[in-house]
Amino acid sequence: MTFSNFQPRRQTSLRVKSSLLCIAMLMAAFMVSFTPAPASAQVTAFKQAVAEAASRDKDISAFYKANNFKAIWTGSFGKDASRRKALFKAIAQADAHGLPSARYDAAGLMAKLKAAKNPRARGLVEVEMSKAFLELSQNMQTGALKPRSIDRNIVRAVPYRERSSYLVNFAKSNPNSFFKALAPKTPEYARLMKEKMRFEKIVARGGFGAVVPAKSLKPGQSGNAVVALRNRLGAMGYMGRSSAQAYDGNLQKAVQQFQIAHGLAADGVAGAGTINEINKPATARLQSIIVALERERWVNQPRGKRHVLVNITDYTAKIVDNGKVTFSTRSVVGATASDRATPEFSDVMEFMVINPTWNVPRSIATKEYLPMMKRNPNAAGHLKLYDSRGRQVSRGNINFAKYNASNFPYAIKQPPSRRNALGLVKFMFPNKYNIYLHDTPSKSLFARETRAFSHGCVRLGDPFDFAYALLAKQSNDPKGLFHSHLKTNRESVVKLKEEVPVHIVYRTAFTQAKGPINFRRDVYGRDARIWNALAKAGVVLRAVQG
C-alpha cells in the first residue's frame, strides 16, 4: 500500500448512520441487565472471574486487586452504566481522530455484554472492557503506533503515562470529561481536526476535480490545461470562480498562494514541481492530516513557553514564545540517505559555541576522509589529526594504507575559522545522536527549494540573528555580547541562563492561526510508512457527505 493510492471508504449519509449506530450502542450499553442469583455467589464468581482474566495484565490486575475486584463497567445502574455509555461513545468517535476504531471492537464488547447472563461471564467481560478502555485511552493520548517501529530515525521519547493511572483516574472522574481530556489540547491539534473534517467532505464530493493535463504552465498561456489549472485551484480555495481562459494575473496570484502554502518557490509559474503538487489527490492530503494528528499525539506534553521548533520537511527553524513564532530562519537538514537523515527527537539547548572546532564524527572520518588520505596523504589539508593523548600528529609520519574503519586510531578536527564546516557558531543540546544546530560556510544551499544536504545536523540560514534572539533573554546587548566572543577568533562557550527546549519534528501537514493549511513533501518517506502502518492497524479514510 502506498501513501497516495489508498482509496477512501465511502460513507453515504455517514453522520446519520453513525449517529443511529452510536445511539443504539449507548442505549444497549445503558440497558444491559443480568440474570439475578444469590448475592454471595454472584460476588464470589464475579471476583474469581475478574482475578483470572486480569492475571494476564499486571496493570489491570493491580487495579482490580486494589479495588477489591469491584466492577466499574458491568453493574446494571448508576456509575457503571454512565461509564459504559461514555466508553462506547468514545469508541464511536475514534475515527474522527484518525484512530483505528476497529481495534477497540465495540460490536464485540456489546455482544459479550449481552451474552453475559451469569456472574462469571460478567467478570470476564468486565476485564475485556478495561482492556479496550486502556487501548483507546493510550491511543487517544499518545498515539496508536510506536514511532521507532516505523522508522529507526524517529527516536522521539513519547510521553507515555502509567497504564494503571488511566483506570484509577477514570474510576473517580466524570466519564465523558475524562475522555475529552485525553487528546492533545494544542491549537494545532484542534485545527488539524477541523481540516480532517473539511477534507473528508472534499473527498465525498469527488476531490479537487480533473487533474491539470500539462507538465508546466506559465503566465500568458491559454487553453484547456489553463482552464483545468484554474478550476483545480478554485476547488482548493485559492481563487474564486472565473470563466477566463488565459493564465492571467489572478491565476498567477493563486498559483503563488498555492506555492507559499506548499513550500515551493513562489514565482507564480506552474512549473513541473508545482503541477505535481497541484495534481496530488485530496485523499493524499487527507492521509497527511491523519498522520499529523498521530504525530501530534506523540508529543502530547508542554513544549515550553519558549522553545525551538525545527520542522524537517519545511526546512525551517523557529523560536516560539508563548505560542507565537518570534524568529524564523531557513535551514538545511540531513540528506535522504538513511545514515544521513535528520532524526526526530526533543532535547534541551544548554549553550552555544562561538568559533567552534569541528570534531569530525568518526563515521565521516573513516568513510569519507580516510579513503581520501589513502589516495593522497595531504588531502583535506584544512583538517588536523590528533592521537589518543590529544597531540597533533604530522601526516608525514602516518601510513594511511594500513588503516581501515575499525582500526583508524586518530581523531580529525578542523580548527575555528570562517571555512569551518560548522561556520562560526553552533547551538548545543547534548544528545546521543550528535545532532545540533549550526552555521555553515555553504550559504548557497539556502536559496534552494529542497534543502536536504547535511550529514544530519541542522544548518541555519541566519545563525547570528538566531544567536541574538536567544541571548536577548539574558543581555541588553545580545549582538555586542555575541561579537565580543566572535572577534577573539578563539573557541568559547556561552551558556544560556534559561535552557530552551528543542523539538525536531517532521510534519507534511501543519496549520497556521490564519490562512490555509500547509503541506510539504515527504522528503524521507516517513509519513508514507506511518500511513501504511495506520491503515494496517485499521485507520480508514472517510468520505463524509457535507
Secondary structure, DSSP 8 states (H G I E B T S, - for coil): --SS----EEETTHHHHHHHHHHHHHHHHHH-------HHHHHHHHHHHHHHHHTT-HHHHHHHHHTTT--SS--SSHHHHHHHHHHHHHHHTGGGGT--GGGG-HHHHHHHHHH--SHHHHHHHHHHHHHHHHHHHHHHHH-SS-HHHH-TTB--------HHHHHHHHHTS-HHHHHHTTS--SHHHHHHHHHHHHHHHHHHTTTT-S----S-B-TT-BSHHHHHHHHHHHHHTSS------B--HHHHHHHHHHHHHTT---SS-B-HHHHHHHTS-HHHHHHHHHHHHHHHHHT-S---SEEEEEEGGGTEEEEEETTEEEEEEEEEEE-SSTTTS--BEEEEEEEEEES--EE--HHHIIIIIHHHHHH-TTSSTT-EEE-TTS-EE-GGG--GGG--TTT---EEEE-SSTTSTTTTEEEE---TT---EE--S-GGGGGSS--EEESSSEEESSHHHHHHHHHTTT-S-HHHHHHHHHTT-S-EEEEEEEEEEEEEE--SEE--SSS--EE---TTSHHHHHHHHHHHHT---EEE--
